[in-house]
Amino acid sequence: DAGVTQSPTHLIKTRGQQVTLRCSPKSGHDTVSWYQQALGQGPQFIFQYYEEEERQRGNFPDRFSGHQFPNYSSELNVNALLLGDSALYLCASSLASGVRDTQYFGPGTRLTVL
Amino acid sequence: DAKTTQPPSMDCAEGRAANLPCNHSTISGNEYVYWYRQIHSQGPQYIIHGLKNNETNEMASLIITEDRKSSTLILPHATLRDTAVYYCIVRVLYNQGGKLIFGQGTELSVKP
């Protein structure tokens, strides 16, 4: 049973560029959450997708957007990259069923903005 | 802001029990206590969660005080591979908001 997978593993971009990160949830899961983790900090919630719609959003600008596909996979898009967007981007999947909604994380995508 | 307070770091000898404390004095009746750990540069790993009863699984035990204002994660026989940052999180069930709010966590160092 495959866990949460993310691609790519590492990515280097320059300021002003746009980036797309991808996430495939754990088998049987229907909800995807995205987190940003700056160096030395705990992960910060970006947003969550369920039934192809953004269900909840953290305190991130509109430059951060996402999408969920019918197969429950998800993309995170970041436009007009800033140096401060350099971080580990984590995807977590869960099942929207109350007490069984524990979030399981993928290995992350390390984004470096130069 | 995170609703939990944890010591920034702890040491534990290999083979001994590691007891990681967490204070959550403002926890609400419908909030669960979750524990995750993160080994350097990897994604957080789910460990255990509970509401008010003590819980045990193959990885750890979770002891929640009767007033639910604090809890302790116990790794019964710590190994070097348990060296990680451990996060204590309180959250409501999915239908009331699914996000996890991470604090700074406790950096556990297991030493030979």
Interface residues (C-beta under 8 A of the other chain):
Chain A: V4 T31 S33 Y35 Q41 G42 P43 Q44 F45 Q48 R55 Q56 G58 L88 L90 A92 S94 A96 S97 G98 V99 D101 T102 Q103 Y104 F105 G106 P107 G108 R110
Chain B: A2 Y34 Y36 S41 Q42 G43 P44 Q45 Y46 H49 Y87 L93 Y94 N95 G97 G98 K99 L100 I101 F102 G103 Q104 G105
